[in-house]
Amino acid sequence: MKVVCEVLGKISTSLARASAVIVVLLCIGLVVSLLTSVFFRYVVGQALSWPEEISLILFTWLVLLAGSLGVHEKFHVRLTIVTGRLPRSLRLILERLTTVAIGAFGIILIYSGFDLVQRTAEHLTPTLRLSLDWLNYAAPVCGALICLHALAELVKPGKEIIKP
Amino acid sequence: MSAASWVLTLGFLFLVVLGVPIAFAIGITSVVALWMLDIDLIVLAQRVIAGTQSFPLLAIPGFILAGDLMSSGGLSARLMHVADRMVRHVTGGMGMVSVLSSMFFACLSGSAPATTATIGKIMIPEMEKRGYSRRFATSLAVSVGPLGQIIPPSIPFIVWGVIAEQSISKLFLAGVIPGIIDGLAYMFICYWIARRLGIGRLPRATVNEFLKALYDGKWALFAPILILGGIYGGVFTPTEAAVVAVVYGLLTGLLIYRGLKFKELGALFLTSMRTTAMVMFIIGMASVFGWLLAYERVPDKLVGFILSISDNKIVILLLLNLTLLLIGAVMDNLAVMVILGGLLMKLGVQLGIDPIQLGPIIVINFAVGMETPPLGYSLFVGSAISGLSIEEITKGMLPFFFADVGMLMLVTFVPWVTLWLPNLILG
């Protein structure tokens, strides 16, 4: 069990690190792409249509990757005013159940996302004629990351979740 | 109501109270409802992705990043110096400096928690030094947060503009006068409290001191002119203005005020993107939830129910404000806008409210929700900075809350307050 916990923890942490780096790159990409559009519209005097398409694809990936990072870092907003008053044992149970629910949600997002990818595989984006796969894979990837981070959290011993 | 509607309402509340993160509480209840209604699960991935595929929403990461860059880069500190030289000599001056600084900062930032964080970190200790209680200083920093999203640019106005298909530029302008009224009301409260506590005044800044602060702050003061002037001069769309603001924040922070270090930019970008993800992940999930409510025709039923309560427009509007304040207190404001957007627009049409007035009614009610417990992001930030409990800060917030309610009444019942400026500038 201890080995499983360590291995999963390491995988989860490295994936989170990789996601963080990619998120920063996506953010830079987003700024550059939007700037290109501004530059061409106002300086060159020619409106481009591709930056909008690229920006939106980058944005969806950014949101979903950073969202999955939030499961690892636990930065998603939650209400603690009620649970904070409960005894530790009860809090721990609720914490475990929440993690299970988040993991299950991740699995459903993988399933739903793959379905979407398969059913829209033939579709192309309007301007750049890219396959919609470039966009839609964000959903199952996000689901898989959520699921993995939740799993790593679940095998952690209780004393690491809430300090006694 | 159908069983699925119960899951979407009570089931959702239950999960939130048990401490499930709000984004996931929305997502999980939506999945259960999809399954109960026998709807293809593909809708989940489809709606989550569609919820992020909107060009105007790209202004959100832009303004979050620009606000963080300008805050770390040293622009916000310059704005505070200018505010300090302007009002510190009045009774309650230090409090007024907080209010005025936050109004300046609101012209760069579109977020309530970011405004509370920027102002609170500097002003709470400063005010304590001048003899104010930590409770009052923190309550003030929490209360000025919502000004960040009432005064343009504003993240909730961007989201509402996308939902209601209204001009974001017009909505931005509709928030200006309410923001100024609220700020003035806060300053009056600072005056009144300082007089009651007998807190002494600071010496008036000399003309030279004032001019020096103005000169030092010229790059910071030019930022709102660039951002808002660009939008209203018809040069930029809000999304373009946001990205221009990012570049401006980068250049001034790196080259002029030197508050930014090139090495630390990656970490700063990541922090801003975490905030973006917190906001956008909830919006993505909420778009599944909102789709389901519409599918179940809940908005139609609720509008019918609300209109059956009374024929009197004033009663309905008062009820609307009360409901929005209560929802804003317990829920994430952007999620509610996405979920209840359809309902609120239908109600607005039935009541004959101009959509540019309806936007501020909704956005400002929810902005107040940023400072009210149990779920208020500005409140959480204020508590984190000062170390005071939510309960403690809430007690100190009452006078400010009353000022907000007064301002809301003006916004709701005096159309001029919101409509005059957009009509004047954009016709």
Interface residues (C-beta under 8 A of the other chain):
Chain A: A20 V23 V24 L26 C27 I28 L30 V31 L34 L35 S37 V38 R41 Y42 E52 S55 L56 F59 T60 L62 V63 L64 A66 G67 L69 G70 E73 F75 H76 V77 R78 L79 T80 I81 V82 T83 L94 E95 L97 T98 A101 I102 A104 F105 I108 L109 Y111 S112 G113 D115 L116 R119 L135 N136 A138 A139 P140
Chain B: L15 V16 V17 L18 G19 V20 P21 I22 A23 F24 G27 I28 V31 D40 L41 I42 V43 L44 A45 Q46 V48 I49 T52 Q53 S54 F55 L57 L58 P61 G62 L65 V235 F236 T239 E240 V243 V244 V246 V247 G266 F269 L270 S272 M273 R274 T276 A277 M278 M280 F281 I282 G284 D332 P373 P374 L375 Y377 I390
